[in-house]
Amino acid sequence: MPTVTPAATAAPARTAKRTGTAAGAPEDARQRIFSAARTEFADKGLAGARIDVIAEMANSNKRMIYYYFNSKEELYLAVLEDAYIDMRRHEAQLALGSLSPVEAIARLVEFKFDYCARNPWLIGLLQGENMLGARYLRQSSRLRELHASLVETIQGLLRAGAKAGMFRDDVNALEIYISIAALSHFYFSNRATLSTAFGIGLSSAAAEKRRRQHAVDVILGYLRP
């Protein structure tokens, strides 16, 4: 789980106040609720998710959930925001600026693939919000800031790579990021149907390793002068 607590992502000031140290609530109680909510929302979406199920999964109760969050919708938005915060936090740990442009881009592609593999809940969570037209993400005050910093990092890598003759000089940083994300996300969100349609198994470790390397080759091949 991310180190960022639900209190940090809840929007209303009233909730932020209640999610601090009120009543001396144990930190692990918040984390259990948050983890359970993430699973429930990823599996069933906002409409299908039930607070009583989240409470049972978290070994808690509805009263405790509403102590930390004013509503199911507020909890859902906190889970969405935290998903992006967690990705950005792990991306920051890659220390891309200390690598050569080629190594940095390759590591970013590998990270996106590995993150989807390790966190299968992310696929369902994002698909559910896309079906809602990003209605709740639009309420986030932090989302654009988080993504802007990543695009700036990629832009710096592209400039350095072009200057060193490693990359072409006409690449749009946002477009390349979307392509990096798509190569991983599509594989994991559709591999059940793809496996059935083509009569092959895409869930094995060998298949994932092959696809991971393919994603790196595709991106670096595109960037090559």
C-alpha positions in Angstrom: 0.0 0.0 0.0 1.1 3.6 -0.6 2.5 5.6 2.3 0.0 8.4 1.5 -3.0 8.0 3.8 -6.6 8.4 2.8 -6.6 11.5 4.9 -4.2 13.1 2.5 -6.5 12.5 -0.5 -9.9 13.2 0.9 -11.1 16.5 -0.5 -13.4 18.2 2.0 -11.7 20.0 4.9 -14.1 18.4 7.4 -12.9 14.9 6.3 -9.3 15.9 6.5 -9.8 17.1 10.0 -11.6 13.8 11.0 -8.9 11.6 9.4 -6.1 13.0 11.4 -5.6 11.7 14.9 -9.2 11.9 15.9 -10.2 9.4 18.5 -6.7 7.9 18.3 -7.8 5.5 15.5 -5.1 3.0 14.6 -3.4 3.6 11.3 -3.8 0.0 10.2 -7.6 0.4 10.5 -7.5 3.1 7.8 -5.2 1.1 5.6 -7.4 -2.0 5.9 -10.5 0.0 4.9 -8.6 1.6 2.0 -7.3 -1.7 0.7 -10.7 -3.3 0.9 -12.3 -0.4 -0.8 -9.8 -0.5 -3.6 -10.6 -4.2 -4.2 -14.3 -3.7 -4.1 -14.3 -0.7 -6.4 -12.0 -2.4 -8.9 -14.3 -5.5 -9.0 -17.7 -3.9 -9.0 -17.3 -0.2 -9.9 -18.7 2.6 -7.9 -22.3 1.7 -8.4 -21.9 -2.0 -7.6 -19.6 -1.6 -4.6 -21.1 -1.9 -1.1 -19.9 -0.3 2.0 -21.0 -3.3 4.2 -18.8 -5.5 2.0 -15.9 -3.2 2.4 -16.4 -3.1 6.1 -16.5 -6.9 6.3 -13.3 -7.3 4.1 -11.5 -4.7 6.3 -12.6 -6.4 9.5 -14.3 -3.2 10.4 -17.8 -1.6 10.4 -19.7 1.0 8.4 -19.6 3.4 11.3 -15.8 3.4 11.2 -15.7 3.9 7.4 -18.0 6.9 7.7 -15.8 8.2 10.5 -13.0 8.5 7.9 -15.0 9.4 4.8 -18.3 11.3 4.5 -19.7 9.0 1.7 -19.0 6.1 -0.6 -18.3 8.6 -3.3 -15.7 10.4 -1.2 -14.0 7.1 -0.4 -14.0 6.2 -4.1 -12.3 9.4 -5.1 -9.7 9.0 -2.4 -9.0 5.5 -3.8 -8.7 6.8 -7.4 -6.3 9.6 -6.3 -4.2 7.3 -4.3 -3.8 4.9 -7.2 -2.2 7.7 -9.2 -0.1 8.9 -6.2 1.2 5.4 -5.7 2.3 5.2 -9.4 4.0 8.5 -9.3 5.7 7.7 -6.0 7.1 4.5 -7.5 8.1 6.3 -10.7 10.1 8.8 -8.7 12.0 6.0 -7.1 13.3 4.9 -10.5 15.7 7.9 -10.5 15.3 8.3 -14.3 17.5 11.4 -14.3 20.5 9.4 -13.2 20.3 7.1 -16.3 21.1 7.6 -19.9 18.0 8.5 -22.0 17.8 5.0 -23.5 18.1 3.3 -20.2 15.6 5.7 -18.6 12.9 5.2 -21.2 13.4 1.4 -21.1 13.1 1.4 -17.3 10.0 3.4 -17.5 8.4 1.0 -19.9 9.4 -1.9 -17.8 8.0 -0.2 -14.7 4.6 0.4 -16.3 4.4 -3.2 -17.3 5.5 -4.5 -13.9 3.2 -2.2 -12.1 0.1 -3.5 -14.0 1.3 -7.1 -13.3 1.7 -6.5 -9.6 -1.5 -4.5 -9.2 -4.2 -6.1 -11.2 -6.8 -4.1 -9.3 -5.7 -1.0 -11.2 -7.1 -2.3 -14.5 -10.7 -2.7 -13.1 -10.5 0.6 -11.2 -9.5 2.7 -14.2 -11.9 0.9 -16.5 -14.8 1.7 -14.1 -13.9 5.3 -14.0 -13.6 5.5 -17.8 -17.1 4.1 -18.0 -18.2 7.0 -15.8 -16.5 9.5 -18.2 -13.8 10.3 -15.5 -16.6 12.1 -13.6 -14.9 11.7 -10.2 -11.3 12.2 -11.4 -12.3 15.6 -12.7 -13.0 16.5 -9.0 -9.3 15.8 -8.2 -7.2 18.9 -7.5 -4.0 16.9 -7.7 -4.3 14.8 -10.8 -3.0 17.2 -13.4 -0.1 18.3 -11.2 1.0 14.6 -10.8 0.8 13.9 -14.5 2.4 17.2 -15.5 5.6 16.4 -13.6 5.9 13.0 -15.3 5.5 14.5 -18.7 8.1 17.1 -17.9 10.5 14.3 -16.9 9.9 12.4 -20.1 10.3 15.6 -22.1 13.7 16.1 -20.5 14.8 12.6 -21.4 13.6 13.1 -25.0 15.6 16.3 -25.4 18.7 14.7 -23.9 18.3 11.7 -26.1 17.9 13.8 -29.2 20.9 16.0 -28.4 23.0 12.8 -28.0 21.8 11.4 -31.3 20.0 8.6 -29.5 16.4 9.7 -30.2 14.6 11.4 -33.0 13.9 15.1 -32.3 10.2 15.3 -33.2 8.7 13.2 -30.4 5.8 14.5 -28.3 6.3 13.6 -24.6 2.6 13.2 -23.9 2.0 10.9 -26.9 4.9 8.7 -26.0 3.7 8.4 -22.5 0.2 7.4 -23.7 1.8 4.7 -25.9 3.9 3.4 -23.0 0.9 3.1 -20.8 -1.2 1.6 -23.6 1.3 -1.2 -24.3 1.0 -2.5 -20.8 -2.6 -1.6 -19.9 -4.2 -3.2 -23.0 -2.3 -6.4 -22.5 -3.5 -6.9 -19.0 -7.0 -5.6 -19.5 -7.6 -7.8 -22.6 -5.5 -10.9 -22.2 -8.4 -13.1 -21.2 -10.2 -12.4 -24.5 -7.1 -12.3 -26.5 -6.1 -15.7 -25.2 -9.5 -17.1 -26.1 -9.6 -15.5 -29.5 -6.2 -16.7 -30.6 -6.1 -19.9 -28.6 -2.9 -19.1 -26.8 -2.1 -18.5 -23.1 -1.1 -15.0 -22.2 -1.1 -15.3 -18.5 2.1 -17.4 -18.0 5.4 -15.9 -16.8 7.0 -16.6 -20.2 4.2 -14.8 -22.0 4.5 -11.8 -19.7 8.3 -11.7 -20.1 8.0 -11.8 -23.9 5.4 -9.0 -23.9 7.4 -6.9 -21.5 10.4 -7.0 -23.8 8.2 -6.3 -26.8 6.9 -3.2 -25.2 10.4 -1.9 -24.6 11.5 -2.7 -28.2 8.4 -1.0 -29.7 9.0 2.3 -27.8 12.8 2.4 -28.3 12.3 1.4 -31.9 10.0 4.4 -32.4 12.4 6.8 -30.7 15.4 5.7 -32.7 16.6 8.3 -35.2 
